[in-house]
Amino acid sequence: MAEIADKVRNGERLSMEDGVFLYRSDDLLTIGQLANEVNLRKNGKKVYFIENMSLYFTNVCEAHCAFCNFRKDEGDEGAYTLTPEQMIEYVDQHIHPGVREFHIVGGHNVHVPFEYYVESIRALKQKYPDVTMKAYTAAEIDFFSRISGKTYKEVLETLIEAGLETLTGGGAEILSDQYRKKMRVDKANIAQYLDVHRTAHELGLRTHTTMLYGSIESVEERVQHMLHIRELQDQTNGFQVFIPLSMQPISPKAGIRRRNSAYDDLKAIAISRLMLDNIQHIKAYFINIGTQLTQLALTMGASDAHGTIVRERISHSAGALTPAGITREDLIWLIKGAGRIPVERDTFYNEIKIYE
């Protein structure tokens, strides 16, 4: 630990072995302290948040990922595919003047053409021109490529023309072939996930990336996942933020033993901050870890408290017990309660307002 601390304080890059050591250590306080030092160097005491809305055009999906309780087959009870007009009606009912971003993800629905996904973005952008369109995962872009016959570049260029401004981070899960086989991640593989983001970065998009931890993966696979992301970031510098996502049990009634521990959640955030020296922000996702643990994470490497969301569905369909959304006032209170400075941002981390 002393050797790792020296590396961190001297600005030296941590290795695979260092990351595995940190995961196997029970010295959470030292790990958190080191992550806090790195974060303070990068971001000072500022913690960022955004007023955003999560939108889901369809939950019909060809994939059958073992961890997902959001997906449906066409014709299933609860399956839906919204038209752009229906989505605009929903947004009109729930949007408020402060919303700056739509976070749009959904199922891989083979019953509609690629043009459906393009026109969904176009209609939203035309109706709400001042709201940033953060839409689709790398796995969805790969899916669009398959159903349209277009290259990743052509898919992205078509979506950009329609109003796409950045990609969401989902679809990464754990970047391990063994994990993806066991968990039936029958969508974009490791190379495809990374190649979509590489292509997006080459087209000028700054994107987001995630890690879904807490099921069957080893600590070595978690660290290797971070190294895949770090290597691509070395090449493109296109990732804005890394988002560790705590796996949720399928049932909301699942007991404590079926959930990640607070200890593991804090470790994931702190070790992400220490390993990913070339990514500016680590996000504490309150939807998965709760508001109070998010507050604690702000002292252990996290510099982003996510956003207001309005109504999250994917984690909650898998058993999340947290709020489905949060107000700006509560986010500000949460951040200030950790002794940090709340900063309202846009999608690209431009500062809108500092709440001293």
BELMO-V697416 format. One record per helix or strand of 3 or more residues. SS is the DSSP state (helix for helix, strand for strand). FROM is the first residue (numbers start at 1). TO is the last residue. Records with the same first field share a line. If there is no record, write none. Layout:
# BELMO-V697416
SS->FROM-TO  FROM-TO
This chain:
# BELMO-V697416
helix->2-9  16-24  28-43  84-94  114-127  138-148  152-162  177-182  190-202  219-236  256-258  262-275  286-289  291-297  314-317  328-337
strand->46-50  52-55  101-104  132-135  207-213  239-246  281-283  304-307  341-345  351-355
